[in-house]
Amino acid sequence: MPKLIPEVTPQVWDTKAQVTKAATHALLTTCKTCKNPDVLPAIPAVVTAISKPSETNKAVQELMSTTFVAAVDAPTLAILCPVLARALKEKLALHKRAACIVIKNMSRLVESPTAVAPFGPLLVPELKKVANNVQFEEIRDEALKALSNLTKALGDSYEDEDGDEGGGGGKEEMEKENARVAAEQKRIEEERAAELKKETALRKKEAEERAKFKEAMEAQRLLDKMADEDAEKKKIEAMKKKDQAARSTKGASGKCQACGLKKCKKTCVYYEK
């Protein structure tokens, strides 16, 4: 299948409708022979994406919902990798992220380094571009994780830019790449830890300030309540004095308010024996 799919794929874009139809049918039939049960439900979407690049993201979204359990062999990689490589070139960063997640999950279960070796040159450079160029840190992080898993799956089989394969330059290049990926992931983790620490300290400070403000407001409320109660008491006392003065038989001069004498006549309503 790794040899057959690259030969059939160009025919789906032939100018003749009959050739396109036959090539698409052949591609779908060939891909359905894939023995990986995890990928089989997404095969129609993947084949559609191969023939219609505009459908790439839909296929990747289906693959994102796939739980990889079975070993990923060379035929499975031959079906998925071209679509994933194209998804890594999408303009939208979210589409790149989806492809990175699929590659990350898929690479954990690669059957052998030789199975994935032909697809290293297809995926590794694009993952590096995402890891280095995408603006959003979360997406760069996903690209680094995918690159880390993929380079581990490739082992010593990845052919470097100079064409050296296996133990020499290829191995050294992969070791350097793994070290770079690990260092970058460590840097991101340290930055996130520092940011989290800073955010935690800020939240703690805000909580303390809110507590102090609440305490001050409660103290002010109690003071206002005490002032209101004191004012109410004074008001009540003043009203009592006024009422007592109104009810008193003697005015301020000591004379009766009814008869006008200091000692009331017998005919005065306030006369007391």
BALOBA-1460 file (C-alpha; in Angstrom, 3 decimals):
// residues 273
<rec num="1" residu="m" x="0.000" y="0.000" z="0.000"/>
<rec num="2" residu="p" x="2.817" y="2.530" z="0.694"/>
<rec num="3" residu="k" x="3.854" y="2.125" z="-2.952"/>
<rec num="4" residu="l" x="0.360" y="1.843" z="-4.426"/>
<rec num="5" residu="i" x="-1.278" y="4.939" z="-2.893"/>
<rec num="6" residu="p" x="1.313" y="7.451" z="-4.225"/>
<rec num="7" residu="e" x="0.810" y="5.989" z="-7.707"/>
<rec num="8" residu="v" x="-2.995" y="6.090" z="-7.646"/>
<rec num="9" residu="t" x="-3.423" y="9.457" z="-5.893"/>
<rec num="10" residu="p" x="-2.330" y="11.710" z="-8.824"/>
<rec num="11" residu="q" x="-4.923" y="10.039" z="-11.043"/>
<rec num="12" residu="v" x="-7.829" y="11.378" z="-8.965"/>
<rec num="13" residu="w" x="-7.046" y="14.833" z="-10.393"/>
<rec num="14" residu="d" x="-6.962" y="13.673" z="-14.012"/>
<rec num="15" residu="t" x="-8.729" y="15.893" z="-16.526"/>
<rec num="16" residu="k" x="-10.884" y="12.985" z="-17.676"/>
<rec num="17" residu="a" x="-13.894" y="12.337" z="-15.467"/>
<rec num="18" residu="q" x="-13.779" y="8.579" z="-16.074"/>
<rec num="19" residu="v" x="-10.175" y="8.362" z="-14.911"/>
<rec num="20" residu="t" x="-10.934" y="10.476" z="-11.832"/>
<rec num="21" residu="k" x="-13.917" y="8.321" z="-10.909"/>
<rec num="22" residu="a" x="-12.010" y="5.069" z="-11.395"/>
<rec num="23" residu="a" x="-8.990" y="6.338" z="-9.449"/>
<rec num="24" residu="t" x="-11.154" y="7.497" z="-6.533"/>
<rec num="25" residu="h" x="-12.938" y="4.139" z="-6.436"/>
<rec num="26" residu="a" x="-9.621" y="2.281" z="-6.587"/>
<rec num="27" residu="l" x="-8.194" y="4.463" z="-3.825"/>
<rec num="28" residu="l" x="-11.204" y="3.898" z="-1.564"/>
<rec num="29" residu="t" x="-11.189" y="0.149" z="-2.197"/>
<rec num="30" residu="t" x="-7.461" y="-0.038" z="-1.522"/>
<rec num="31" residu="c" x="-7.672" y="1.985" z="1.688"/>
<rec num="32" residu="k" x="-10.540" y="-0.149" z="2.991"/>
<rec num="33" residu="t" x="-8.158" y="-3.112" z="3.051"/>
<rec num="34" residu="c" x="-6.392" y="-1.384" z="5.956"/>
<rec num="35" residu="k" x="-6.279" y="-3.771" z="8.898"/>
<rec num="36" residu="n" x="-6.196" y="-1.080" z="11.579"/>
<rec num="37" residu="p" x="-9.688" y="-1.140" z="13.195"/>
<rec num="38" residu="d" x="-9.180" y="2.278" z="14.803"/>
<rec num="39" residu="v" x="-8.757" y="4.052" z="11.472"/>
<rec num="40" residu="l" x="-11.347" y="2.182" z="9.362"/>
<rec num="41" residu="p" x="-14.339" y="4.426" z="10.332"/>
<rec num="42" residu="a" x="-12.437" y="7.500" z="9.110"/>
<rec num="43" residu="i" x="-11.270" y="5.977" z="5.795"/>
<rec num="44" residu="p" x="-14.079" y="7.508" z="3.635"/>
<rec num="45" residu="a" x="-13.339" y="10.995" z="4.999"/>
<rec num="46" residu="v" x="-9.590" y="10.523" z="4.487"/>
<rec num="47" residu="v" x="-10.046" y="9.346" z="0.880"/>
<rec num="48" residu="t" x="-12.334" y="12.321" z="0.215"/>
<rec num="49" residu="a" x="-9.630" y="14.604" z="1.625"/>
<rec num="50" residu="i" x="-7.027" y="13.024" z="-0.656"/>
<rec num="51" residu="s" x="-9.125" y="13.783" z="-3.735"/>
<rec num="52" residu="k" x="-10.518" y="17.093" z="-2.410"/>
<rec num="53" residu="p" x="-7.933" y="19.113" z="-0.437"/>
<rec num="54" residu="s" x="-10.677" y="21.429" z="0.837"/>
<rec num="55" residu="e" x="-12.010" y="18.495" z="2.887"/>
<rec num="56" residu="t" x="-8.700" y="17.981" z="4.709"/>
<rec num="57" residu="n" x="-9.810" y="19.494" z="7.997"/>
<rec num="58" residu="k" x="-12.977" y="17.351" z="8.146"/>
<rec num="59" residu="a" x="-10.866" y="14.219" z="7.791"/>
<rec num="60" residu="v" x="-8.440" y="15.367" z="10.479"/>
<rec num="61" residu="q" x="-11.347" y="16.148" z="12.814"/>
<rec num="62" residu="e" x="-12.580" y="12.570" z="12.394"/>
<rec num="63" residu="l" x="-9.090" y="11.277" z="13.117"/>
<rec num="64" residu="m" x="-8.958" y="13.476" z="16.233"/>
<rec num="65" residu="s" x="-11.907" y="11.553" z="17.658"/>
<rec num="66" residu="t" x="-10.109" y="8.262" z="16.967"/>
<rec num="67" residu="t" x="-8.610" y="6.432" z="19.931"/>
<rec num="68" residu="f" x="-5.476" y="4.691" z="18.719"/>
<rec num="69" residu="v" x="-5.168" y="1.275" z="20.362"/>
<rec num="70" residu="a" x="-3.963" y="-1.070" z="17.626"/>
<rec num="71" residu="a" x="-0.427" y="-0.935" z="16.254"/>
<rec num="72" residu="v" x="-0.006" y="1.573" z="13.427"/>
<rec num="73" residu="d" x="1.612" y="-0.196" z="10.482"/>
<rec num="74" residu="a" x="3.045" y="1.022" z="7.169"/>
<rec num="75" residu="p" x="-0.257" y="0.760" z="5.187"/>
<rec num="76" residu="t" x="-2.064" y="2.841" z="7.829"/>
<rec num="77" residu="l" x="0.683" y="5.458" z="7.734"/>
<rec num="78" residu="a" x="0.555" y="5.512" z="3.926"/>
<rec num="79" residu="i" x="-3.133" y="6.428" z="4.121"/>
<rec num="80" residu="l" x="-2.921" y="9.032" z="6.884"/>
<rec num="81" residu="c" x="0.418" y="10.812" z="6.494"/>
<rec num="82" residu="p" x="-0.254" y="12.652" z="3.191"/>
<rec num="83" residu="v" x="-3.463" y="14.140" z="4.613"/>
<rec num="84" residu="l" x="-1.776" y="15.030" z="7.915"/>
<rec num="85" residu="a" x="1.160" y="16.649" z="6.112"/>
<rec num="86" residu="r" x="-1.281" y="18.781" z="4.134"/>
<rec num="87" residu="a" x="-3.151" y="19.703" z="7.330"/>
<rec num="88" residu="l" x="0.104" y="20.979" z="8.842"/>
<rec num="89" residu="k" x="0.281" y="23.470" z="5.958"/>
<rec num="90" residu="e" x="-3.231" y="24.841" z="6.567"/>
<rec num="91" residu="k" x="-3.506" y="28.597" z="7.162"/>
<rec num="92" residu="l" x="-5.556" y="28.350" z="10.343"/>
<rec num="93" residu="a" x="-3.488" y="27.535" z="13.423"/>
<rec num="94" residu="l" x="-6.327" y="25.441" z="14.871"/>
<rec num="95" residu="h" x="-6.159" y="23.106" z="11.872"/>
<rec num="96" residu="k" x="-2.427" y="22.724" z="12.413"/>
<rec num="97" residu="r" x="-3.084" y="21.908" z="16.065"/>
<rec num="98" residu="a" x="-5.552" y="19.162" z="15.135"/>
<rec num="99" residu="a" x="-2.983" y="17.547" z="12.832"/>
<rec num="100" residu="c" x="-0.328" y="17.734" z="15.567"/>
<rec num="101" residu="i" x="-2.611" y="15.967" z="18.040"/>
<rec num="102" residu="v" x="-3.349" y="13.143" z="15.579"/>
<rec num="103" residu="i" x="0.359" y="12.709" z="14.787"/>
<rec num="104" residu="k" x="1.200" y="12.742" z="18.500"/>
<rec num="105" residu="n" x="-1.353" y="10.013" z="19.281"/>
<rec num="106" residu="m" x="-0.578" y="7.968" z="16.178"/>
<rec num="107" residu="s" x="3.202" y="8.007" z="16.677"/>
<rec num="108" residu="r" x="2.953" y="6.335" z="20.078"/>
<rec num="109" residu="l" x="1.757" y="3.115" z="18.447"/>
<rec num="110" residu="v" x="3.924" y="2.976" z="15.320"/>
<rec num="111" residu="e" x="4.753" y="-0.653" z="14.620"/>
<rec num="112" residu="s" x="8.432" y="-0.153" z="13.771"/>
<rec num="113" residu="p" x="10.890" y="2.581" z="12.726"/>
<rec num="114" residu="t" x="11.049" y="1.144" z="9.199"/>
<rec num="115" residu="a" x="7.265" y="1.484" z="8.854"/>
<rec num="116" residu="v" x="7.336" y="5.219" z="9.533"/>
<rec num="117" residu="a" x="10.732" y="5.987" z="7.963"/>
<rec num="118" residu="p" x="9.349" y="6.898" z="4.475"/>
<rec num="119" residu="f" x="7.070" y="9.498" z="6.058"/>
<rec num="120" residu="g" x="9.671" y="11.198" z="8.264"/>
<rec num="121" residu="p" x="10.697" y="13.673" z="5.530"/>
<rec num="122" residu="l" x="6.999" y="14.388" z="4.924"/>
<rec num="123" residu="l" x="6.052" y="15.220" z="8.513"/>
<rec num="124" residu="v" x="9.165" y="16.256" z="10.465"/>
<rec num="125" residu="p" x="9.931" y="19.481" z="8.512"/>
<rec num="126" residu="e" x="6.302" y="20.619" z="8.705"/>
<rec num="127" residu="l" x="6.121" y="19.913" z="12.436"/>
<rec num="128" residu="k" x="9.295" y="21.954" z="12.921"/>
<rec num="129" residu="k" x="7.716" y="24.863" z="11.051"/>
<rec num="130" residu="v" x="4.659" y="24.755" z="13.298"/>
<rec num="131" residu="a" x="6.816" y="24.491" z="16.434"/>
<rec num="132" residu="n" x="8.957" y="27.459" z="15.389"/>
<rec num="133" residu="n" x="6.577" y="29.776" z="13.574"/>
<rec num="134" residu="v" x="3.057" y="29.522" z="14.997"/>
<rec num="135" residu="q" x="2.126" y="32.427" z="17.266"/>
<rec num="136" residu="f" x="0.179" y="30.496" z="19.900"/>
<rec num="137" residu="e" x="2.231" y="28.727" z="22.549"/>
<rec num="138" residu="e" x="-0.327" y="25.953" z="23.110"/>
<rec num="139" residu="i" x="-0.155" y="24.968" z="19.441"/>
<rec num="140" residu="r" x="3.644" y="25.135" z="19.410"/>
<rec num="141" residu="d" x="3.602" y="22.876" z="22.452"/>
<rec num="142" residu="e" x="1.404" y="20.323" z="20.650"/>
<rec num="143" residu="a" x="3.769" y="20.418" z="17.670"/>
<rec num="144" residu="l" x="6.743" y="19.747" z="19.949"/>
<rec num="145" residu="k" x="4.952" y="16.807" z="21.568"/>
<rec num="146" residu="a" x="4.081" y="15.381" z="18.149"/>
<rec num="147" residu="l" x="7.659" y="15.908" z="16.964"/>
<rec num="148" residu="s" x="9.010" y="14.214" z="20.082"/>
<rec num="149" residu="n" x="6.776" y="11.148" z="19.650"/>
<rec num="150" residu="l" x="7.487" y="10.961" z="15.925"/>
<rec num="151" residu="t" x="11.265" y="11.187" z="16.300"/>
<rec num="152" residu="k" x="11.135" y="8.441" z="18.929"/>
<rec num="153" residu="a" x="9.120" y="6.286" z="16.526"/>
<rec num="154" residu="l" x="11.597" y="6.984" z="13.712"/>
<rec num="155" residu="g" x="14.570" y="6.003" z="15.856"/>
<rec num="156" residu="d" x="17.707" y="5.702" z="13.719"/>
<rec num="157" residu="s" x="15.776" y="5.126" z="10.505"/>
<rec num="158" residu="y" x="15.159" y="8.783" z="9.675"/>
<rec num="159" residu="e" x="17.186" y="10.032" z="6.751"/>
<rec num="160" residu="d" x="18.661" y="13.464" z="7.380"/>
<rec num="161" residu="e" x="19.039" y="16.295" z="4.897"/>
<rec num="162" residu="d" x="22.420" y="15.037" z="3.697"/>
<rec num="163" residu="g" x="20.974" y="11.643" z="2.859"/>
<rec num="164" residu="d" x="22.829" y="9.749" z="5.617"/>
<rec num="165" residu="e" x="20.668" y="7.020" z="7.039"/>
<rec num="166" residu="g" x="21.009" y="4.886" z="10.111"/>
<rec num="167" residu="g" x="23.879" y="4.932" z="12.552"/>
<rec num="168" residu="g" x="25.972" y="7.905" z="11.424"/>
<rec num="169" residu="g" x="24.733" y="11.390" z="10.793"/>
<rec num="170" residu="g" x="21.060" y="10.356" z="10.960"/>
<rec num="171" residu="k" x="21.343" y="9.082" z="14.508"/>
<rec num="172" residu="e" x="23.283" y="12.131" z="15.627"/>
<rec num="173" residu="e" x="20.758" y="14.421" z="13.944"/>
<rec num="174" residu="m" x="17.821" y="12.689" z="15.657"/>
<rec num="175" residu="e" x="19.565" y="12.840" z="19.032"/>
<rec num="176" residu="k" x="20.081" y="16.577" z="18.555"/>
<rec num="177" residu="e" x="16.461" y="17.005" z="17.509"/>
<rec num="178" residu="n" x="15.205" y="15.036" z="20.516"/>
<rec num="179" residu="a" x="17.410" y="17.111" z="22.823"/>
<rec num="180" residu="r" x="16.153" y="20.346" z="21.244"/>
<rec num="181" residu="v" x="12.523" y="19.254" z="21.579"/>
<rec num="182" residu="a" x="13.053" y="18.220" z="25.209"/>
<rec num="183" residu="a" x="14.761" y="21.541" z="25.993"/>
<rec num="184" residu="e" x="11.951" y="23.505" z="24.330"/>
<rec num="185" residu="q" x="9.293" y="21.554" z="26.220"/>
<rec num="186" residu="k" x="11.175" y="22.150" z="29.477"/>
<rec num="187" residu="r" x="11.369" y="25.881" z="28.710"/>
<rec num="188" residu="i" x="7.634" y="26.033" z="28.054"/>
<rec num="189" residu="e" x="6.880" y="24.126" z="31.260"/>
<rec num="190" residu="e" x="9.133" y="26.448" z="33.278"/>
<rec num="191" residu="e" x="7.485" y="29.520" z="31.749"/>
<rec num="192" residu="r" x="4.049" y="28.134" z="32.547"/>
<rec num="193" residu="a" x="5.104" y="27.295" z="36.112"/>
<rec num="194" residu="a" x="6.468" y="30.832" z="36.589"/>
<rec num="195" residu="e" x="3.298" y="32.327" z="35.109"/>
<rec num="196" residu="l" x="1.152" y="30.129" z="37.355"/>
<rec num="197" residu="k" x="3.190" y="31.154" z="40.413"/>
<rec num="198" residu="k" x="2.830" y="34.820" z="39.473"/>
<rec num="199" residu="e" x="-0.905" y="34.419" z="38.890"/>
<rec num="200" residu="t" x="-1.329" y="32.581" z="42.216"/>
<rec num="201" residu="a" x="0.528" y="35.346" z="44.084"/>
<rec num="202" residu="l" x="-1.604" y="37.992" z="42.359"/>
<rec num="203" residu="r" x="-4.817" y="36.178" z="43.261"/>
<rec num="204" residu="k" x="-3.646" y="35.833" z="46.872"/>
<rec num="205" residu="k" x="-2.851" y="39.551" z="47.036"/>
<rec num="206" residu="e" x="-6.233" y="40.439" z="45.541"/>
<rec num="207" residu="a" x="-7.978" y="38.138" z="48.039"/>
<rec num="208" residu="e" x="-6.128" y="39.790" z="50.937"/>
<rec num="209" residu="e" x="-7.030" y="43.264" z="49.659"/>
<rec num="210" residu="r" x="-10.663" y="42.237" z="49.278"/>
<rec num="211" residu="a" x="-10.648" y="40.848" z="52.837"/>
<rec num="212" residu="k" x="-9.143" y="44.089" z="54.205"/>
<rec num="213" residu="f" x="-11.646" y="46.181" z="52.259"/>
<rec num="214" residu="k" x="-14.508" y="44.030" z="53.520"/>
<rec num="215" residu="e" x="-13.213" y="44.343" z="57.092"/>
<rec num="216" residu="a" x="-12.910" y="48.132" z="56.747"/>
<rec num="217" residu="m" x="-16.414" y="48.366" z="55.290"/>
<rec num="218" residu="e" x="-17.800" y="46.251" z="58.146"/>
<rec num="219" residu="a" x="-16.050" y="48.470" z="60.720"/>
<rec num="220" residu="q" x="-17.441" y="51.590" z="59.029"/>
<rec num="221" residu="r" x="-20.897" y="50.023" z="58.970"/>
<rec num="222" residu="l" x="-20.705" y="49.358" z="62.727"/>
<rec num="223" residu="l" x="-19.512" y="52.926" z="63.378"/>
<rec num="224" residu="d" x="-22.364" y="54.313" z="61.270"/>
<rec num="225" residu="k" x="-24.806" y="52.073" z="63.136"/>
<rec num="226" residu="m" x="-23.494" y="53.256" z="66.511"/>
<rec num="227" residu="a" x="-23.724" y="56.898" z="65.368"/>
<rec num="228" residu="d" x="-27.295" y="56.358" z="64.167"/>
<rec num="229" residu="e" x="-28.247" y="54.670" z="67.453"/>
<rec num="230" residu="d" x="-26.674" y="57.527" z="69.456"/>
<rec num="231" residu="a" x="-28.506" y="60.112" z="67.357"/>
<rec num="232" residu="e" x="-31.752" y="58.182" z="67.820"/>
<rec num="233" residu="k" x="-31.251" y="58.094" z="71.606"/>
<rec num="234" residu="k" x="-30.624" y="61.846" z="71.701"/>
<rec num="235" residu="k" x="-33.695" y="62.422" z="69.590"/>
<rec num="236" residu="i" x="-35.817" y="60.284" z="71.914"/>
<rec num="237" residu="e" x="-34.452" y="62.065" z="74.998"/>
<rec num="238" residu="a" x="-35.197" y="65.462" z="73.445"/>
<rec num="239" residu="m" x="-38.737" y="64.370" z="72.649"/>
<rec num="240" residu="k" x="-39.183" y="63.121" z="76.211"/>
<rec num="241" residu="k" x="-38.008" y="66.440" z="77.637"/>
<rec num="242" residu="k" x="-40.328" y="68.318" z="75.321"/>
<rec num="243" residu="d" x="-43.217" y="66.074" z="76.304"/>
<rec num="244" residu="q" x="-42.444" y="66.475" z="79.996"/>
<rec num="245" residu="a" x="-42.296" y="70.246" z="79.568"/>
<rec num="246" residu="a" x="-45.661" y="70.203" z="77.816"/>
<rec num="247" residu="r" x="-47.197" y="68.116" z="80.586"/>
<rec num="248" residu="s" x="-45.654" y="70.199" z="83.448"/>
<rec num="249" residu="t" x="-47.926" y="72.588" z="85.453"/>
<rec num="250" residu="k" x="-45.062" y="75.012" z="86.014"/>
<rec num="251" residu="g" x="-43.421" y="77.064" z="83.318"/>
<rec num="252" residu="a" x="-39.813" y="78.202" z="83.201"/>
<rec num="253" residu="s" x="-40.629" y="81.100" z="85.651"/>
<rec num="254" residu="g" x="-42.148" y="78.690" z="88.191"/>
<rec num="255" residu="k" x="-45.684" y="80.022" z="87.692"/>
<rec num="256" residu="c" x="-48.664" y="77.794" z="86.889"/>
<rec num="257" residu="q" x="-49.341" y="77.605" z="83.194"/>
<rec num="258" residu="a" x="-53.098" y="77.647" z="83.860"/>
<rec num="259" residu="c" x="-53.696" y="80.382" z="86.451"/>
<rec num="260" residu="g" x="-50.392" y="82.258" z="86.190"/>
<rec num="261" residu="l" x="-49.720" y="82.128" z="89.948"/>
<rec num="262" residu="k" x="-46.873" y="80.458" z="91.782"/>
<rec num="263" residu="k" x="-49.440" y="78.930" z="94.108"/>
<rec num="264" residu="c" x="-52.565" y="77.827" z="92.353"/>
<rec num="265" residu="k" x="-56.024" y="78.964" z="93.415"/>
<rec num="266" residu="k" x="-58.623" y="76.465" z="94.452"/>
<rec num="267" residu="t" x="-60.373" y="77.143" z="91.196"/>
<rec num="268" residu="c" x="-57.236" y="76.200" z="89.125"/>
<rec num="269" residu="v" x="-57.373" y="72.877" z="87.388"/>
<rec num="270" residu="y" x="-53.842" y="72.125" z="88.673"/>
<rec num="271" residu="y" x="-54.663" y="73.025" z="92.283"/>
<rec num="272" residu="e" x="-53.262" y="70.520" z="94.767"/>
<rec num="273" residu="k" x="-54.164" y="70.401" z="98.431"/>
